[in-house]
Amino acid sequence: MKKLCIAMCAMIMATSCCNSPKECNKECCEQECNPVIETIMSRRSIRKYKDQAVPRELLDKIAECGINAPNGMNAQQWEVRIVDNPEWLKSVTEAQVKAAAGTPMEKMFSDPDMKNAFRNAPAVIFIAHKPGMCTQIDCGLMAGNMVLAAKSLGLGSICMMGPLGFFSRPEGEPFLKSLNLSDGYQLLLCVGVGYADEEPEARPRNKDVIKYVE
């Protein structure tokens, strides 16, 4: 059995574009045949979504990938709430529009195609944390896992903080309460998820910020 396992591993290595690990890494990066790197490099923030519900089994998988993110001391001081109820998303949007009337924020809701305040995403994953030294970083890593998982499942996503400011206002209190967060937990960010209705180009990245320290 041990010999069989070794033989199977050798076959996998032989068919994975490499003769040596160093050569494989270089070749795979050039050809984008590494699925993890390909997902990272092809992910985009999606701001237009099809009017199509996301199956809950996919949302479950995205959330599961999220809670498998690294976090300080494995304390897991985060909570996740998923909303895919279009009526809830519509109601919170209407409340935001009403609250913004007559203020500079009103322009944000002037798009006639706006269906909800979360870039029209049909599902929104809310991430809350128990404030601590590491928890904001932990939740950022969680959101990173989620957007990559969404991409790998054929979905688009966008990470947002802006829409959550409303939840700290009196008008947003009923919606915050409906998320049923545990005592001591605060909303930090959210991830909109849906089937992309656009294919945005990658925005330039400044590679000069990467430097080796000799």
N, C-alpha and C positions, 0 to 999 in steps of 0.2 A: 504494500500500500504506500509506504514511504517513497519507494522508487517511482511509483505511478504519479504521486503528487509532484515530485521533482520534475518528472518528464512533462507534466501538464504546465508547470510554471515555465519551463524552458520554451514550450510551444507558444505560450502567451507572449513571452519576451521577444521571441523570434518574429511574431506577427505584429508587434506593436511598433514598427518602424525603427528598430534599433539593433545595433550590434554591441553597443556598450551604453551604460547609463548616460554618460556625458554626451555621446552622439545622439542618443534618443531625445534627451531634453532639448538640444539645439534644434533638431529636425522637427520635433513636434511643435515647438514654439513657432517655428517658421511656417509650418503648414497648418497651424491652428487645429491640430488633431487631438489636443488635450481638452477633453470636454469641460473641465472646470475652468481653465483659462479662457476657452472660447466663450463660455457663458458670461464670465466677468467682463471680457472685452466687448461683447455684443449687447450687454444690457444697456437700456436707455430709460430715462424718466419719461413715462407716457402721460400725455395730457389730453388725449382723445381716446375714448373707449366706445366699443360697439354696444348696442343696446341688447346685451346678452348676459344672462346670469352666470355666475361662476359656480360650478358644482361644489357642494360642500366637502366632498372627499378631497378635492384639490385644496380648498381653504384649510382643511384639517392638516394636510401634509405640509403646507406652507407654515402654519403655526407650529407644527411639531419641529420643523427645521429651525424655526426661530428659537424655541426654548432649548435647543441643543447648541446654542452659541456659547462660547466661553464667557465666564463671568467670575468676578472676584470671590474667592473662597468657596465657589459653587453655592453661594448663598441664595441665588435665584430670586432676588428681591424685585421681581417684576410680575406684572399681570397682563393678560391679553384678553381683549374683548373683540369679537368679530360681529360686525353688523352687515347683513346682506338684505335687510328689509327695506325695500324702496320707499315705503311710506315713512319710515323713521328718518331716512336720509332726506326725503322731501321736506318733512316737518322741521328738521333742524336747519335746513337751508332757508326755508321761509322765515323762520325766527331770526336768522342772521340778517337776511335782507331787510326785515322790519327794523331791527336794531341799528342797522347802518344808515337808514334813511336820514338825509340831511347832514351827513358827516362825510369826511374825505374817503372813508371806507366804501361809500356807496358805489364808486366807480368799479370796484372789484366785482360787483354783482350786476354789471350792465350788459353782460354777454347774453344775447337772446337765446343762445343755444345751451345755456347753463341749466342742467337738470338738478345738480346738487353741488354743494360747496366743496366737494372733494374731487374736483376735476371730472365730475360725472362718472367716477368709478362706481361700478355696481356693488362693490364690496369694500368695506373699510375695516382695517385691523388696527384697533387702538392699543397702544402700549403705554402702560403706567409703571411707575417705579416708586419704591420706598426710598426717599431721598437719603443718600449716603455718599461716601467718598468715591465709590466705583460705579454706582448704579446708572448714571447717565451714560457712561462708556459701555456698560453691559448692555443697555437697551439699544445703543447704536449698533453694537455687534449683532444683536438680535434682529434689528431691522435689516442689516446687511444680509444676513442669512435669508431673510424672508424675500427680499427683492431678487436675490439670485435663484432661490427656489422657484419663485414665480416664473422667472425667465426660462428656467429649465423645463417647466411644465407647459410652455407655450402661452404664457400669460404676460401681460404688461403690468407695470406697477409704478408707483411714485411715492416717495417718502415726503411727508409734509408735517410742518409744525404750525403754520399760519392759521388754519381753520380752528385750532384748538384754543386760541385766545378767547373765543366766544364762550367757551365752557366755564371760564372763570368769572363771567359776568352774571348778574342776577337772572337775565333772560335765558342764559344757558344752563342754569342750575338744574332744571328738571331733566334735561338730556344727560347731564353728567351723572345725576342720581340714577338714571335708568341703566347706566353701565354697571352699576352695582359693584364698584371697586371696594376693596377691603379698607378698613380704617388705616389712615397713615399713608395711603398710596395716592400719587398724583399723576395726572395725565402728562405725558412727555412728548410723544409724537404719534403719528399714525401712518399707515401704509395703505394707499388705494390700490386695489387689484381688479383687473378685468381683462377682457380681450382687446388688444390694442387696435385702434383704428387709424394709426399713423406709424411711420417708420422714420423717426428723426435721425439725422446724421449725428455722428459723434462730435462732440465739441472738443476743441483742442485742449490738450493737457500739457502743462509746462514740466518737461522732464528735467529741467535745470535744478529743480528743487531736490533732486536725488543726488546725493554725494556720498562717496566713501570716505571714512575717516581712517587714514593710514597710521 
